[in-house]
Amino acid sequence: MVAGGDKTLTYQVQEYRYEGTIMAGAVAILGEARRLVVSASAGDAGFDAPTQFTNQFGTFLDLGAQTHGTGQFPLGSLFRRDRAAWTKIDVESWQNDLGKRLPKGFSVWRGPYPDYPHLAASAVVRQEPPATGADPDVDYEGYAAVLLTVKGNRLAVTRAVWKLGSDGPCAVMSDYPGCPISHP
């Protein structure tokens, strides 16, 4: 059964492995009478168990997947229920927008790690050291915390904050979903 669902959706994750390494993956969501509802596939990726969630924008299916290796870039899909059908949501535009919001010389180093049920994401960011070499007393890596919204059939960044030397999105954005509430 798809977690968070209404017990009518089931799923199957498939992986192509070579010598223990996942070379490609896919996930199929099945509805009543085992009919295919949606599917997604990606090369060099493994899919997580899909989840269904509801928020102010509707009911969604999160088919999360990420590349393996050091970048761990997301390759999953997101769908929103549109009456009896499921519409694919663009989950790439916001990632491109995040890259454009970072200062010159900064880049997403790992992730971003989407948390679509909470319309949030985090990423490890890195600043290029100066051409003369890295200063051992300067931390060139940190985190970005991102809040998202749904605009039509795509996700969009509403706020992005980053900080070098930070460890996790809560160290960057105190109101990031799931962060402990601090009291003065």
C-alpha positions, 0 to 999 in steps of 0.5 A, spaced: 500 500 500 502 507 498 503 510 505 498 516 507 493 513 501 486 511 502 488 504 501 486 503 494 493 505 491 499 499 491 506 500 488 511 496 485 519 498 485 523 495 480 531 496 480 536 493 475 542 491 478 549 490 476 554 487 481 550 490 486 550 497 484 543 500 482 543 502 474 536 504 473 530 504 477 522 505 476 516 505 480 509 503 478 503 506 482 497 501 481 489 503 482 483 499 482 483 492 478 491 493 478 490 498 473 497 503 472 495 509 475 502 513 474 509 510 473 516 513 473 523 511 472 530 514 472 537 511 470 542 511 476 537 511 481 533 508 486 526 509 488 524 510 495 517 507 497 512 512 494 507 516 499 501 520 498 499 526 502 494 532 502 495 539 503 492 546 501 494 545 494 491 538 493 492 531 494 499 528 491 503 522 490 511 523 491 515 518 487 522 520 490 528 517 487 535 520 487 542 518 484 547 514 487 554 517 489 556 524 492 551 528 489 545 525 491 541 529 486 533 528 486 530 524 480 523 523 483 516 525 480 511 528 483 503 528 481 497 531 483 490 528 483 486 532 478 479 528 479 480 521 477 487 523 473 494 524 476 497 530 473 505 531 473 508 537 477 514 540 474 519 539 480 525 541 476 524 549 475 525 550 482 531 547 483 534 551 477 531 557 480 535 555 487 541 555 483 540 562 480 538 565 487 545 563 490 551 568 490 556 568 484 561 562 486 556 558 490 553 551 487 549 546 490 554 541 492 549 535 494 541 534 493 537 538 494 533 534 498 526 535 497 520 534 503 514 535 498 509 534 504 512 540 507 513 544 501 520 544 503 527 542 501 534 543 503 541 542 500 549 542 501 552 548 498 559 550 497 563 556 495 568 556 490 575 557 494 579 563 491 583 562 485 589 563 490 587 557 494 583 555 500 584 558 506 584 553 512 580 557 517 574 558 512 569 554 511 566 553 504 561 549 505 554 550 508 546 549 507 541 552 504 534 551 506 528 552 501 520 553 502 516 552 496 509 553 493 505 550 488 504 555 482 499 551 476 503 545 475 510 546 478 513 548 484 516 554 485 521 557 491 518 562 495 524 563 500 531 560 500 536 562 505 543 559 505 549 560 510 556 557 510 559 553 516 552 551 518 550 544 519 543 542 516 537 547 514 534 548 522 541 552 523 539 556 517 532 557 517 529 557 524 522 556 521 524 550 517 518 545 517 520 540 523 525 544 526 524 545 534 521 551 536 526 555 540 524 560 545 528 566 548 
